[in-house]
């Protein structure tokens, strides 16, 4: 559960999620807020390293396409 890869992924995706959440709240956009919350929360529930990084990258791609709508 506490492998270095999981801790690194949680820190990276949590930090990006926090930034997306703040960005969405500042501009009153609901999609970045929801994706940011998902990026901050999901590492607490996923223990497989490949799945953790895969979901994180998928959420980042989703954020890239929905950050300004």
Secondary structure, 3 states (H helix, E strand, C coil): CCCHHHHHHHHHHHHHHHHHHHHHHHHCCHHHHHHHHHHHHHHHCCCCHHHHHHHHHHHHHHHHHCCCC
